[in-house]
Every structure is written in C-alpha cells, then in structure tokens.
C-alpha cells in the first residue's frame, strides 16, 4: 500500500530564512509524488510534481523538492521564506498508474512565517 | 485563470437531512472528483467520475452518497441522510485527460458541512 508521512505538523521560520518541509513516502513501485498548498480560505493548489523524470523538481513560488529513492523522501524546500508562504502544505502520492485521480494525502504541515 | 467553484461555502444541517453540494469544474475538464477532510484529519478520497459514471470510490462512499453531472456543467455530491460524522470540508476537483494521468488535480475552495 502507498502512503506518505509528513514528519512535522508545524514549522515556524523567520522571513528570509530557508524552508524545509519533510515528507517520506512508502510505495512498492516508482511513485508519482506531489506537494499541494492550501492558503487560508482557498482551495488546494498544486505546487510541484514528481513523475519519474528529473529527481529535482521545481515548482511555483520558488519551491522545489528532491526525490530521493534511497531515503524514500520527497522534502520540500525554499531558499528564502516570504510572508505569503504561510499556509498548509500537503505531501501527496498518487495511487497506482490509472487516471482515477485517487490521491493519498499526508496529514499536512502548517508553515508559519514570522516577520 | 479558470478555477473550480463550489457552493455553498458553508452549510449547516440537521442530522438525517439530505444535503447537495455543488461544484462547477473547469470547463474543458473531463475527470471529476470529491475529497473530504474531517477537522484535524487527512484529506481523503471519496469518488472519481468520468464519462458519466463512477470510475472509483472509496469505502467511505457508501449508499448514502451519490454523485451526478445533471446538466453538463455542474457536478454534485448528495448525501441522502446526513450523520454527525459527515461533518467535514468537502473538496471538489477536476482534471483534464493529460493531467489526470499524472495526478494533477484542480481543487475548489471547499464546502464546509456541519451536521447538528
């Protein structure tokens, strides 16, 4: 069975400092992995996706994530946090290879950005 | 930029009542989904819908739930007789053919359902 585990429920950083949101996955085959973000009172928005191409994936708003098979990790990073990055972030894995759109979400990490 | 819209944003209902949550997917998308998030818990898959039929459903999606696309633009989730445990944020999502294959979904802002 596939699953994702987000290692931190809450991360707090100062504006301008790096962001690291950690995610480990479990999958019996090469997974498709995603990071989604949810700003307050907004829908879930795709930040970036890994689908077995380049292991370093760049997303919107300066975020990137690196797929590391040996560590079964897909951590999300950003060199310099901005106040507008404060949101809930979800690490997500797609179930199987079909197009049914069944995604499994991690429990979410709340990112707080302090001025 | 096109987006998925959901109504109502918040609905309060009495236990046992029927509820219909509405969604307008992005216009050229063919794949439609409902997810839900109970407060403090993970976002969970409920159902996927393509070509006017359910493609896949989770064990949560029992006989109390149904989906339909009544008029070619709206996509609805009906809960026949609500229970307290149906209280949650319900997210609608849609996807185009290519993006469905890679798992990229476009989500609405959610409809919060409170069952009293």
Interface residues (C-beta under 8 A of the other chain):
Chain A: X32 X34 X36 X41 X42 X43 X44 X45 X46 X49 X51 X90 X92 X94 X95 X98 X99 X100 X101 X102 X103 X104 X105 X106 X107 X108
Chain B: X3 X4 X31 X33 X35 X41 X42 X43 X44 X45 X48 X50 X55 X56 X58 X91 X93 X95 X97 X100 X101 X102 X103 X104 X105 X106 X107 X108 X109 X110
